Every structure is written in C-alpha cells, then in structure tokens.
C-alpha cells in the first residue's frame, strides 16, 4: 500500500505548519520539513518543540537560505528529500507541498490512486517547444549564468544578463540533456527519487549547470525525471490543483470553493487563503476521513476562465488594419441566422435549404467540424476562418456560384456581426430567441466544459444564474449595436407571426415562409 513522504518547504506561520503536519501524518503518512534558513529562529524552535515528539515527522538537518528563483530552493528540496528517505524506508512516494497547500481528497483516496497507477506525476514539457513560460525571459534562463536574485537585486540581475549578451558569454546545455519545464509540485515514486540522487552524485556537471540557471525548481527535477524514467511511467501533470490569473499570479481559494475543490481530479490544492477559516477547517477534517466519495467533474479551470472573462468584453467599431481584406461583394447578400441553441439553428438552416434551395452553412465560425468545401486550406482551422473571415465568405459565394447565401453563428460572435454589417454587401440578421430551461443550461455547461457529469448540484446551482446572465448579455450586445435589417424569430410566437418574419428575412412569399415556420419541433430541445 502507498505511503507518502510529504516534502514541505516553508518559511512562515509555524502554527499552521504544525497543524498541517499533524493532519497529514495522522492518516499514516510521513513528512520531512525544510524551514527557510532566513526565517525566524524562534518560530523554528517552536515548531520543532511541537513536532519532534511525532515519529512521522523529520526535519532537514541543514536549513538553506532560500530565495525565489534560485538554486537554493532545489537545494532545500534535496535536503528534505534525503532526510525523508533516510528516516522513512517504508515510504513509497515523495510528494512536494508548500505551506499554502491543503488536501482536497482523503488519504484513503490518495493511496488508492497511487496504488492503482505505478507512475510518476510531474509536469514536464519541452523547454523550448512549449509555451509554458508566458512572461519574462525564456532561453536566457538557461544559456546565461545567473548569480543575482531578480527580485532582491533587479538592477544587478539585468545588468549581468546584458553584459553576458554583449560579450557573447552563452554557455552550452549538457549535450545529453533535454531540458524540460513544469510545475514544482510533483509526486514521484521512491525509486525515481533514488535514481535522481544517484544521477546527482554521478553528474556534477549537470548540477553545476542548473546551479546557475534561473528558476531551476521548474526545470531540474522535470528534466532529470524525463532523462531517467521511461515515458510510459510518467504522467505529465501535477496532482496539486492550482491556477494562475492572466497576470501570472496564483488564484487563491476561499470558503465558498469547497465543493469546487473536491470535484477536481487532484489530491491537493494551492493556494488556500489564510482568511478562509471555514474552508481550512473543512479540508482539515477531510484527509483522515474514511469512506468519503469524491465525484470528480474536473471543471475548475474552465469555470475560472469563463467567470473571469465576464465584464472584459471589448468592442471594436472598425476593422484592424492587418485584417482588411476588402469587401465580400457589393452585389452579394449575406443572410445571418443567430441562434444560441445550436440544434435549433441547424434545424432551421436545414429547412431553409430544403424549402428555398438557398446555400447555407451552420456555425462555420464556431464548430471546427462544420461541413465546408476545400478552400485551399483557409477552412482548416478556426483561427484561419476568423482571421480571414471575409475572404472565406467570398470563396464560399464563388464555390456555390450564388449571390445569396445564409450562414448561422453563435450570438457570442458580435464582432463578426459588426464586421459583416459594415461590409458593402447587403446583410440581414435573423436572431432566433429561444427559451432556456435549467435542464438545457446544465447540458450546455457540460457540452462546453463548464461542468461534468459528476459536477455537484451545489456547483451547478451557482453556475446557472451566471450562464443565464451571459446569454442575456449577448442578446443585449446585439441589440445595442443597432444593426439594420435585424429581425427576430421568437419561440412561443404564433406560426403566422414567425412566418411573416421569415418571409421578410428570406425575401420569399408567405407560403414558403409558412412551410419553414411549421417545421415539426423547430424549437424543441
């Protein structure tokens, strides 16, 4: 059975560290603690006095003075790792934690996960090919020597970097090493840790190289695990749930995140707010619990992206100069159906084609699988379709040999409506207004990744008002734009009323429009 040796790097709040160690070791796991050499000695002594009687806790014998981005963090980790292996020969896994982490699953669940899969859990992506680094220097982290700390001695850090560039002092990466990058919050098997320690002893050249890299805790273990362990035994992810904002800052969890955290496919989470006392209390009871079920839906990141985008919608009134592609065509008429319920939009478009013979494509700017003819590669990716939207429509008009064509888009694409309505072609918009039941919205949330089949009802109940508000906001944005030739087809209106709207939109007689309006189950879910 799995037994975890937690490696805890910390520098503050000794009382919280004591509680964390007691919670995690009460379930039979063990812990090695490294307390920053720069931190208060009195806090360290208080922590030792509280935890020394605990046989499942050991302290790193040497306290390294740590600095963010420095090799010292790797050195501190290695001090704690060696102490853990020496003190706890029965430990099967080594799990990196910080003082801001808390368990979001029980020990029973965590041990079952590790027992079921004989592998290492560590993010490890190709340093140069991946986009893991979002801001700041990239290859400069490796090919130049870093002596100064960027946070504490910023001027010297960048002056040193600048002089090395000017003097051409680039250094080579060890030839047999492919540098990888990823989160420092990993869980490795004991055998993997032992292989890393043997490698360190045998290859001082690699250690020397990493000592002078910048932020080596994101590359050192990630690189060595890939170098030493078969790919089939590595899962490139962290078992600690963490998210970052657009500005690279870690997302902090609060009291109302309890259900969300438990539903993630992770064993721990960081960062927990110090003010989240109720969350801390509830999670604190969790690790030692038995028989607790955890329905995993794993929608946390998609929910965060969705919710943080609210209120950030910009509005562009003119095409950007690099997107100017000329007109769709003065003599052409583009009929745009706007419908949030894709199955309703598709049903309507099929009926339009059947009754009028009008060429039409559904959700070509929303659905990568939308059926499009070969347009020389322009149709192959969603990015190309959006970037060259007018060229795409011109080619479709030419492909179908017509001056009238219908497309269907999602109401979220107000930018497309603004662009097309600003073109010299004649444009008409038919906005299809549907009713949205809770059941439909739950299904929608699952289809777009905001929820899973096992998302708790409490999470869904909080999510539904946000989705309703978002749909209403999309509708308001379309109306506020003041588009000409903007018509509405409403679920619940009389068939004759909708037929009159369709007749005006399509430019057909009322008989044909009635045939479309009478389509069986047109608005049905």
TORVO-137765 format. One record per residue (C-alpha): x, y, z. Coordinates in Angstrom, 1 decimal, padded with zeros to 4 digits. Example, Ala and Ser with C-alpha at 12.3 -4.5 7.8 and 13.67 -1.06 7.14 Angstrom:
2
> px,py,pz
> 012.3,-004.5,007.8
> 013.7,-001.1,007.1
END
This chain:
525
> px,py,pz
> 000.0,000.0,000.0
> 001.2,003.5,-000.8
> 002.7,005.6,002.0
> 003.5,009.2,001.1
> 006.5,011.1,002.4
> 005.5,014.7,002.1
> 008.2,017.3,001.4
> 007.2,020.6,002.9
> 009.1,023.8,002.2
> 008.0,026.6,004.4
> 009.2,030.0,005.8
> 006.4,031.3,007.9
> 003.4,030.6,010.1
> 004.8,027.8,012.2
> 001.4,027.1,013.9
> -000.2,026.4,010.6
> 002.7,024.1,009.6
> 002.3,022.2,012.9
> -001.4,021.7,012.2
> -000.7,020.6,008.6
> 001.9,018.1,009.7
> -000.4,016.7,012.3
> -003.3,016.3,009.9
> -001.3,014.6,007.2
> 000.7,012.2,009.5
> -002.4,011.2,011.5
> -003.5,009.1,008.5
> -000.3,007.2,008.5
> 001.8,009.2,006.0
> 005.1,010.9,006.9
> 006.7,014.3,006.4
> 010.1,016.0,006.0
> 010.1,019.7,006.7
> 012.6,022.3,005.5
> 012.2,025.6,007.3
> 013.9,028.5,005.4
> 017.3,029.5,006.9
> 016.3,033.1,006.5
> 013.2,032.7,008.7
> 012.8,033.4,012.4
> 014.8,031.0,014.6
> 012.3,031.4,017.4
> 009.5,030.2,015.1
> 011.7,027.3,014.0
> 012.3,026.2,017.6
> 008.6,026.5,018.5
> 007.8,024.3,015.5
> 010.5,021.7,016.5
> 009.2,021.6,020.0
> 005.7,020.8,018.8
> 006.6,018.2,016.2
> 009.8,016.5,017.5
> 007.7,014.0,019.5
> 005.9,013.0,016.3
> 007.7,009.9,014.9
> 006.3,010.5,011.5
> 007.9,014.0,011.1
> 011.6,014.7,010.4
> 013.3,018.0,009.8
> 016.0,018.7,007.2
> 019.3,018.7,009.1
> 020.6,021.8,007.2
> 018.5,024.9,006.8
> 019.2,026.5,003.4
> 018.7,030.2,003.0
> 016.2,030.3,000.2
> 015.4,032.9,-002.5
> 012.7,032.7,-005.1
> 014.1,031.7,-008.5
> 017.4,030.5,-007.1
> 019.1,027.1,-006.9
> 018.6,027.3,-003.1
> 015.0,026.1,-003.5
> 016.3,022.9,-005.2
> 019.0,022.5,-002.6
> 016.4,022.8,000.2
> 014.2,020.3,-001.5
> 017.1,017.8,-001.8
> 017.9,018.3,001.9
> 014.3,017.4,002.9
> 014.2,014.5,000.4
> 017.4,012.9,001.7
> 016.1,013.3,005.3
> 012.8,011.6,004.3
> 014.4,008.6,002.6
> 016.8,008.1,005.5
> 014.1,008.3,008.2
> 011.2,006.5,006.4
> 012.4,003.5,004.5
> 008.8,002.3,004.1
> 007.7,005.5,002.1
> 006.7,004.6,-001.4
> 006.2,008.1,-002.8
> 007.6,011.6,-002.3
> 005.1,014.5,-002.7
> 006.2,018.2,-002.8
> 004.0,020.6,-000.8
> 004.1,024.1,000.4
> 002.5,025.7,003.5
> -000.3,027.0,001.2
> -001.4,023.5,000.1
> -004.2,021.5,001.6
> -005.6,018.1,000.9
> -008.8,018.0,-001.2
> -009.2,014.2,-001.0
> -008.9,011.7,001.8
> -005.7,009.7,002.5
> -007.7,006.6,001.6
> -008.5,008.1,-001.8
> -004.9,009.3,-002.4
> -003.4,006.0,-001.5
> -005.8,004.2,-003.9
> -004.8,006.5,-006.8
> -001.1,005.9,-006.2
> -001.6,002.1,-005.8
> -003.6,001.9,-009.0
> -001.1,003.6,-011.2
> 002.6,002.8,-011.0
> 003.9,006.1,-012.4
> 005.4,009.5,-011.6
> 003.3,012.6,-011.6
> 005.3,015.6,-012.8
> 004.6,018.3,-015.4
> 007.5,018.1,-017.9
> 007.2,019.9,-021.2
> 009.9,020.6,-023.7
> 011.5,023.9,-022.5
> 012.0,025.4,-026.0
> 009.0,023.9,-027.9
> 006.3,024.5,-025.3
> 004.6,027.8,-024.3
> 004.7,027.0,-020.6
> 006.6,030.3,-019.9
> 004.1,033.0,-020.5
> 006.0,036.1,-019.5
> 009.6,037.2,-018.8
> 012.9,035.7,-020.1
> 012.9,032.2,-021.6
> 016.1,030.7,-023.1
> 018.1,033.3,-021.1
> 017.1,031.3,-018.0
> 019.5,028.5,-019.3
> 022.2,029.8,-021.6
> 023.4,032.6,-019.3
> 024.8,032.3,-015.7
> 022.6,033.8,-013.0
> 024.3,035.0,-009.9
> 022.0,037.7,-008.6
> 018.4,037.3,-007.5
> 016.0,039.2,-009.8
> 013.6,040.1,-007.0
> 016.1,041.3,-004.5
> 018.8,042.8,-006.8
> 016.9,043.6,-010.0
> 019.4,046.1,-011.4
> 022.4,043.7,-011.0
> 020.4,040.8,-012.3
> 019.6,042.5,-015.6
> 023.0,044.3,-015.8
> 024.7,040.9,-015.5
> 022.4,039.4,-018.2
> 023.0,042.4,-020.5
> 026.8,042.2,-020.2
> 026.8,038.4,-020.9
> 024.8,039.0,-024.0
> 027.2,041.8,-025.2
> 030.3,039.7,-024.5
> 028.8,036.6,-026.1
> 029.1,034.5,-022.9
> 026.4,032.0,-023.8
> 027.0,028.6,-022.4
> 026.1,025.1,-023.7
> 023.5,022.9,-022.2
> 024.9,019.5,-021.3
> 024.8,017.6,-024.6
> 022.8,014.5,-023.4
> 020.2,016.5,-021.6
> 016.9,017.7,-023.0
> 015.7,020.5,-020.7
> 012.1,020.2,-019.6
> 009.9,022.6,-017.7
> 006.8,022.3,-015.4
> 005.3,022.9,-012.0
> 007.4,022.2,-009.0
> 004.6,020.5,-007.2
> 005.3,016.9,-008.1
> 004.7,013.4,-006.7
> 007.5,010.9,-007.5
> 008.0,007.2,-006.7
> 010.7,006.4,-004.2
> 012.7,004.6,-006.9
> 012.7,007.7,-009.1
> 013.9,009.9,-006.3
> 016.7,007.4,-005.6
> 017.7,007.4,-009.3
> 017.8,011.2,-009.2
> 020.1,011.2,-006.2
> 022.4,008.7,-007.9
> 022.5,010.8,-011.0
> 023.4,013.9,-009.0
> 026.3,012.1,-007.4
> 027.5,010.8,-010.8
> 027.0,014.0,-012.8
> 028.3,017.1,-011.0
> 028.5,018.8,-014.4
> 024.7,018.8,-014.7
> 024.3,020.1,-011.2
> 026.8,022.9,-011.9
> 024.8,023.8,-015.0
> 021.5,024.0,-013.1
> 023.0,025.9,-010.1
> 023.3,029.0,-012.3
> 020.0,028.7,-014.2
> 017.1,031.0,-013.3
> 014.1,029.3,-011.5
> 015.6,025.8,-011.6
> 012.9,024.4,-009.4
> 010.7,024.5,-012.6
> 013.4,022.6,-014.7
> 015.7,020.5,-012.6
> 013.5,017.6,-011.4
> 011.4,017.9,-014.5
> 014.5,017.4,-016.7
> 016.0,014.6,-014.7
> 012.8,012.5,-014.4
> 012.4,012.6,-018.2
> 016.1,011.7,-018.6
> 016.0,008.8,-016.2
> 012.5,007.3,-016.4
> 010.7,005.7,-019.4
> 008.0,008.0,-020.8
> 005.3,005.3,-020.3
> 005.9,005.6,-016.5
> 005.4,009.4,-016.4
> 002.1,011.3,-016.3
> 002.9,014.9,-017.3
> 000.6,016.6,-014.8
> 000.6,017.7,-011.2
> -001.7,016.1,-008.6
> -001.9,019.6,-006.9
> -004.7,021.7,-008.3
> -003.6,025.3,-008.9
> -004.5,028.0,-011.3
> -003.0,031.3,-012.4
> -004.5,034.6,-013.4
> -003.9,036.3,-016.7
> -001.1,038.2,-014.9
> 000.7,035.1,-013.8
> -000.5,035.3,-010.2
> -001.8,032.2,-008.4
> -005.5,032.0,-007.8
> -006.4,032.0,-004.1
> -009.2,029.8,-002.9
> -011.8,030.9,-000.3
> -014.6,029.5,001.9
> -017.1,029.1,-001.0
> -014.7,027.0,-003.1
> -015.1,023.8,-001.0
> -017.3,021.9,-003.4
> -015.4,023.1,-006.5
> -012.1,021.9,-005.0
> -013.4,018.4,-004.0
> -014.6,017.8,-007.6
> -011.2,018.3,-009.2
> -009.1,015.4,-010.4
> -006.3,016.3,-007.9
> -005.2,015.3,-004.4
> -004.2,018.7,-003.0
> -004.9,022.4,-003.9
> -003.0,025.6,-003.5
> -003.2,028.5,-002.6
> -005.7,028.5,000.3
> -006.4,031.9,001.6
> -005.3,032.5,005.3
> -008.7,034.1,005.8
> -010.6,031.1,004.6
> -011.1,029.7,008.1
> -014.1,027.6,007.2
> -012.5,026.1,004.1
> -009.4,025.3,006.2
> -011.5,023.6,008.9
> -013.5,021.5,006.4
> -010.5,020.4,004.4
> -008.6,019.7,007.6
> -011.1,017.1,008.6
> -011.0,015.5,005.1
> -007.7,013.8,004.9
> -008.3,011.4,007.8
> -011.9,010.6,006.7
> -012.9,007.1,005.6
> -015.4,006.0,003.0
> -015.8,009.5,001.6
> -016.9,009.6,-002.1
> -015.5,012.1,-004.4
> -017.5,012.7,-007.7
> -014.8,014.1,-010.0
> -016.0,016.5,-012.7
> -012.8,018.5,-013.1
> -014.4,021.7,-014.5
> -012.4,024.1,-012.2
> -010.1,025.6,-014.8
> -012.8,026.1,-017.5
> -015.1,027.6,-014.9
> -012.4,030.0,-013.8
> -011.8,031.1,-017.4
> -015.5,031.5,-018.0
> -016.2,033.5,-014.9
> -013.1,035.8,-015.1
> -014.0,036.8,-018.7
> -017.2,038.4,-017.6
> -017.1,042.1,-017.8
> -013.9,042.1,-020.0
> -015.8,042.3,-023.3
> -014.3,045.0,-025.5
> -016.0,046.5,-028.5
> -014.2,047.3,-031.8
> -016.0,049.7,-034.2
> -013.5,049.5,-037.1
> -011.6,046.6,-038.6
> -007.9,046.4,-037.6
> -005.6,047.3,-040.4
> -004.0,043.9,-040.6
> -007.4,042.2,-041.1
> -008.5,044.4,-044.0
> -009.4,042.0,-046.8
> -011.7,044.1,-049.0
> -015.4,043.6,-049.4
> -017.5,040.4,-049.6
> -019.0,041.9,-052.7
> -021.3,044.8,-053.3
> -023.7,042.7,-055.3
> -024.0,039.9,-052.8
> -026.5,039.3,-050.0
> -025.5,037.6,-046.8
> -028.3,036.2,-044.5
> -027.1,035.6,-041.0
> -029.1,033.4,-038.6
> -028.0,034.0,-035.0
> -029.1,031.2,-032.5
> -027.7,030.1,-029.2
> -029.2,026.7,-029.3
> -027.1,025.1,-032.0
> -029.5,022.2,-032.7
> -032.3,024.7,-033.3
> -030.1,026.8,-035.6
> -029.1,023.7,-037.5
> -032.7,022.5,-037.8
> -033.7,025.9,-039.2
> -030.8,026.0,-041.7
> -031.7,022.5,-043.0
> -035.3,023.6,-043.5
> -034.2,026.8,-045.3
> -032.1,024.9,-047.7
> -034.9,022.4,-048.4
> -037.6,024.9,-049.0
> -035.7,027.7,-050.7
> -032.7,026.0,-052.2
> -030.5,028.7,-050.7
> -026.9,027.6,-049.9
> -026.2,027.7,-046.2
> -023.6,026.6,-043.6
> -024.2,026.2,-039.9
> -021.8,027.5,-037.3
> -018.8,027.7,-039.6
> -017.1,030.2,-037.2
> -017.9,028.1,-034.1
> -017.7,024.5,-035.0
> -014.4,023.1,-036.3
> -016.4,020.2,-037.8
> -018.8,022.4,-039.8
> -019.0,020.9,-043.4
> -017.0,023.2,-045.6
> -015.7,022.6,-049.1
> -011.9,022.6,-049.9
> -011.0,026.3,-049.9
> -007.2,025.9,-050.3
> -006.6,025.4,-046.6
> -008.4,028.5,-045.4
> -011.1,026.3,-043.9
> -008.7,024.0,-042.0
> -008.5,025.8,-038.6
> -010.9,028.1,-036.6
> -008.1,030.7,-036.3
> -007.8,031.0,-040.1
> -011.6,031.2,-040.6
> -011.8,034.1,-038.2
> -008.7,035.8,-039.3
> -009.7,035.7,-043.0
> -013.5,035.8,-042.5
> -014.3,038.0,-045.5
> -012.1,036.0,-047.8
> -013.7,032.8,-046.6
> -017.2,034.1,-047.4
> -016.1,035.4,-050.8
> -014.8,031.9,-051.6
> -018.0,030.3,-050.4
> -020.1,032.6,-052.6
> -017.8,031.6,-055.6
> -017.9,027.9,-054.7
> -021.7,027.8,-054.7
> -022.0,030.1,-057.7
> -024.5,032.4,-056.0
> -025.0,035.9,-054.9
> -027.2,034.9,-051.9
> -026.1,032.7,-049.1
> -027.1,032.0,-045.4
> -024.8,031.3,-042.5
> -025.6,030.5,-038.9
> -023.4,031.8,-036.0
> -023.5,031.9,-032.2
> -024.7,035.2,-030.6
> -021.3,035.4,-028.8
> -019.8,036.5,-032.2
> -020.9,040.1,-032.1
> -017.6,041.1,-033.6
> -018.5,039.0,-036.7
> -021.9,040.7,-037.0
> -020.2,044.1,-036.7
> -017.7,043.3,-039.4
> -020.2,041.8,-041.8
> -022.7,044.5,-041.3
> -020.0,047.1,-042.0
> -019.3,045.5,-045.4
> -020.6,046.8,-048.7
> -022.6,043.6,-049.2
> -026.3,043.5,-048.2
> -026.7,041.9,-044.8
> -029.7,040.7,-043.0
> -029.8,039.3,-039.5
> -032.4,036.8,-038.1
> -032.0,036.5,-034.3
> -033.7,033.3,-033.1
> -034.9,033.8,-029.5
> -035.2,030.5,-027.6
> -036.3,029.7,-024.1
> -033.7,028.1,-021.8
> -034.7,025.6,-019.2
> -032.4,024.7,-016.3
> -032.0,021.2,-017.9
> -030.9,022.7,-021.1
> -028.4,025.1,-019.4
> -026.9,022.2,-017.4
> -026.5,020.3,-020.7
> -024.9,023.4,-022.3
> -022.5,023.7,-019.4
> -021.4,020.1,-019.8
> -021.0,020.4,-023.6
> -018.7,023.4,-023.3
> -016.7,022.0,-020.4
> -018.0,024.2,-017.6
> -019.4,021.2,-015.8
> -019.1,017.4,-015.9
> -021.4,014.5,-015.5
> -020.5,014.4,-011.8
> -020.5,018.1,-011.0
> -022.2,018.5,-007.6
> -025.7,020.1,-007.7
> -024.5,022.9,-005.4
> -021.9,024.0,-008.1
> -024.5,023.8,-010.8
> -027.0,025.9,-008.9
> -024.4,028.7,-008.5
> -023.3,028.4,-012.1
> -026.8,028.6,-013.8
> -027.5,032.3,-013.0
> -024.1,033.2,-014.5
> -024.9,031.3,-017.7
> -028.3,032.9,-017.9
> -026.8,036.4,-017.4
> -024.2,035.7,-020.1
> -026.9,034.7,-022.6
> -028.8,037.8,-021.8
> -025.7,039.9,-022.1
> -025.0,038.5,-025.6
> -028.6,039.4,-026.6
> -028.3,042.9,-025.2
> -025.0,043.5,-027.0
> -026.6,042.5,-030.4
> -029.5,044.9,-029.8
> -027.3,047.7,-028.5
> -025.3,047.5,-031.7
> -028.3,048.9,-033.6
> -027.9,046.7,-036.7
> -030.1,047.5,-039.7
> -032.2,044.7,-041.2
> -032.3,043.0,-037.8
> -035.3,040.6,-037.3
> -036.3,038.3,-034.5
> -037.9,034.9,-034.6
> -039.3,034.0,-031.2
> -040.1,030.7,-029.6
> -043.7,031.0,-028.4
> -044.9,033.4,-031.1
> -047.7,032.3,-033.4
> -046.7,030.4,-036.5
> -048.1,033.1,-038.7
> -046.1,035.8,-036.9
> -042.9,033.9,-037.4
> -043.7,033.2,-041.0
> -044.0,036.9,-041.7
> -040.6,037.4,-040.1
> -039.1,034.6,-042.2
> -040.7,036.0,-045.4
> -039.1,039.4,-044.8
> -035.7,037.9,-043.9
> -035.5,035.5,-046.8
> -037.4,037.6,-049.4
> -039.8,034.8,-050.2
> -043.5,034.6,-050.4
> -045.6,033.9,-047.3
> -046.5,030.3,-048.4
> -042.8,029.3,-048.4
> -042.2,031.0,-045.1
> -045.1,029.2,-043.6
> -043.7,025.9,-044.7
> -040.5,026.7,-042.8
> -042.3,028.1,-039.7
> -044.4,024.9,-039.5
> -041.3,022.7,-039.2
> -042.0,020.0,-036.6
> -040.3,020.6,-033.3
> -038.4,023.5,-034.6
> -037.6,024.9,-031.1
> -037.6,021.5,-029.2
> -034.7,020.6,-027.0
END
